[in-house]
Every structure is written in C-alpha cells, then in structure tokens.
Amino acid sequence: MKKSHGSAFQAPQIELAQCQICRGKAFIKGVFYDLACIQCNASGWVVAETGEALQLHDLVMQLSFKLQEAQRKVEALKRASTTSIGKHYELNNRLGAGGSNYTGD
C-alpha cells in the first residue's frame, strides 16, 4: 500500500441521480407554498448508489463536473452540425437533372 499524506490529488466523480422525493425540482408542494426538499438539500440530486444527499461543498464540485460534461457535449454537437451542412453541398446526391447534384436552392 502506498503512503499518502493530505487530501487526494484528484476529486472523485460521484454518480448522481435525481431525487425521488422532489423529482429533481429541489422543491416540494406545500399546502400554501413550495418547500425546500430536505432529502436532497434542495439541490434535486442525490448519490445514485445510496440515495443520500451530498454535503454542500461536495455537491458544488459534482455539479461543476456535470456542467463541464454538458458543455463538452454542446460544443461537440455545434462542431458536428456546422460540418454536416457543408458536406451536403460538396457531395453529389445524383438527384438533379441527368444525375447531377441537386441542392434544393
């Protein structure tokens, strides 16, 4: 076993799931007004394996991980959509007169 001192060098990524009580909305319906969900500390997210709420400092870090992942996916989709438009005009789809390229313009 390797000796180590202090905290870990990298924070572990914890798998999160939506809270079953508030269904990810962070609030539950009261009689007269909405109440903060106490099961998930009003975040809408719990640990997927245990269903327990995270401490606030851990929750901020895990939500940052999820946000960064979502931003990477959005950027990948933006790059994919801009390249596919140009490829449509470059390729011959043989739908025009005499088998030529038809672009619909």
N, C-alpha and C positions, 0 to 999 in steps of 0.2 A: 504494500500500500504506500502510495506516495504522500509525503508530508506536505501539508499546505498550511499557510497562516493567513488570517484575514478572510475577507469575503471572496467569493468566486470571481473569476475574471470576466465571465460572460453570464448574463442573466438567463435562466432557463425560460423557454417559451411554454406556457401552460395552455392546454387546450380548453377553450371557453365554450359554454353553451348558453342559450337564452334561459333566463329564469322561468321556471314553470308557474310560479305564482302570478307574476305580472306579465308574463309572455313577452319579455324583453322591452317593455314600455317604461319601466322604472317606477311606475305609479299604479296604485290600485284604486278602484272606485270606492269612495266612502259614501255615506248617506247624503251629505251635503256638498262635499268637495273631495278632490283627489288626495290620497295619502301616499307618502313615500313608502316604497316596498322595503320592509325590514329584512326580508330573506336575502336580497342581493345588495343591500346598502344603497338602494336607489340608483343602481347602475344598469340593471337589466341583464347582467352577465354573472354567471356562477362557474365554478370549476366543473368541467364536464364529467369527470370521474366521480366526484363526491357530492356535487350539488351544493357545496358550501360557498359562501360569499368570500371574496378576496379582501385582504386588508387594502386600505385606500392607496398606499404607496405602491403595492404590487399591482393593483387594478390599473393605475395610471400607466405603468410600464407595459402591461399586457395589451391595453387598448392602443397604445402607441404602436406596438408590434402589428396589431390588426390593421391600423390605419396605414402604416407603411406598406403592408402587403396589398391592401386595396389600391393604393396609389400606383404601385408597380403594375397591377393588372390593368388599371385605366390607361396608363402610358403605353402598355403593350397593345391594347385594343386601338388606341389612337394611331400608333405606328402601323398596325395591320390594316386599318381602314384607309389610310392615305395611300398606301402602296397598291391596294387592290383596285382603286379607281384608275390609276394609270395603266395597270396591266390590261384592263378591259379594252382600252383603246389601242394598245400595241398588238394584241393577239388577233389573228384572223378567225372570226367565228363562222365564215362562209354562209352568212345569211343574206348577203346583198345580191345584187344583180350579177349573174354569171359566176356565182361563188365568191364574190369579193366580200370585203369586210363591211359589215353594217353596224353603225354605232348608234343609230336612233336619233341623230341630230336632224 
